[in-house]
Amino acid sequence: MTQLGQWFKASRCDNSGPNCVEVMFAGGGQVQVRDSKNPGGPVLTFDAAEWDTHVAGAKGGEFDLPEHAR
């Protein structure tokens, strides 16, 4: 189980490479996201409802690359 305050990469990410996003459950319902290539760079912060909406959209295909963009 992922611990609060610890950055992690998605299970489908190649953990040996830098080309991933990292997520941290920061407590208080906050979820933070950063670019693994730039860990000292900007961090996006979402509240629990925003994160749940994002995850539901991803699971539902909302962010799939459209065929015309391939």
Summary of the structure (lengths in Angstrom):
residues: 70
radius of gyration: 13.4
end to end distance: 35.5
largest distance: 40.3
contacts: 133
relative contact order: 0.14
helix: 21%
strand: 26%
